[in-house]
Amino acid sequence: AITRDIVKNCITQRQIRVAQILKFLETHAHPLTAKNQSPIPPNVRDQIVLWAGEDQRVAFRQGWLLECRTDDGFHAAVKAAKTVHWRSVGRRRLFVDDSDRERCLVAAAESGGAMDVG
């Protein structure tokens, strides 16, 4: 059986790439499925790729989540920040580095928009 734990172990502990796992499965497929254009079902292929990418989806970063009360404040804060790691225009939220926090707060206040800090 192909399980998440087995795939993750191959990638992390044994340094086997996803392409190598898929090639192995294609090479050692049952003779009846090997005749197909793709001996690995698409859902199995997709799941292996998803499991492999799980460790690369999340990046932890020190910073500040700022929520602006007005559109003008939001746009001023985004413009003032040197680096915006994430933003949501609809929610008027942005995530910035420690060094940008004060700059964004001042810019939002000067534009007439208050800001909540989280």
N, C-alpha and C positions, 0 to 999 in steps of 0.2 A: 504494500500500500504506500502511496505517496502522501505524506502528511506534512503539515506546516513545520513541525519540529525537525523532520528529516531534511527538508529543503533548507531550513535555516542553519542546521548543523553543517551541511555540505558547504554552504556559502561562507559561514563565519569561521568554523573550525578547520575545515579542510581546504579553504581558499579555492573552491570550485565555482566557476562563473556560471551564470544562468544559461548562457549559450551552450556550455559544455553539458549541462544537465539535459537540456532539450535534445541536443545531438545524440547523447547516450540513449535517451528514450526512443528516438527515431531509429537509431541503429539496431536496437534490441527489441523492437516492436514485434508483436505476434505476426507471423507470415500473412495472415488474412488482413490485418490492419495495415501492414507494410505496403500493400498494393494500393492503398488510398493515396491521394495526393499529399495529405498530411496525416500521418499515422497517429499523431497526438491530437485528441479532441481539442477544439479551440478553447473550451472552458477550462480544461486542465492546463493548457499552455498559459492562459491568462492568469490563472490562480498562482502558478509557479512564479510568474513575473511579479505579481502583486506581493507575494510573500517575500520575495527577494528585495523589493523596494521598501519594505516596512521600516527598516532601520534608517532610511534616508529621508523620510518624510518630515521628521520633526527636528527642528534646530532650536536649542535653548539659547536665549540671549537676554542679557541684562538690559533693562530699559524701562520706559514709562508708557503706560496706556493713557492717552489723553482723550477726553470726550468734550467736544465743543458744544456750547448751547445754541450757537447761531452758525449759519452758513458762512458768513463773513469771517467769523473767528476761526472756523475750520480752515478756510482757504488761506488766511493769513498765517496760521500755524504751520500748514504744509509748506508754504513758501519760505518761512523763516528757518525751517529745519534743514540741516545739512544732509541728513540721511533719514528717510522715512522707510522703515522696514515693512510696515503694513498700514493700510488705510481702508476705511469704509466710508465712502462719500455719503451714502444714505443714512448712516448712523452718526456721521460726523465724528468718527474716532480715528486716531492714528497712534502708531507705536513708534517711539523714537528712542535714541540713545540717551544716556544720562546727560551728556554734554549739550544736547538739544532741548532739554526740558525747559529750562528757564527762558531760553530764547523764544520758544513756542508760546509759553504763558504770557510773556510780555507782548508779543505780536498779536495774540488773540485779544488781550485786554485793550491794546491801542486801537484795534478795529471795532471796539464796542461789544465784543463777544466774550463772555465769561467762559471758563473752562473748568471741568472736573478732572481731578487727577486720581488715577488708580494704580 
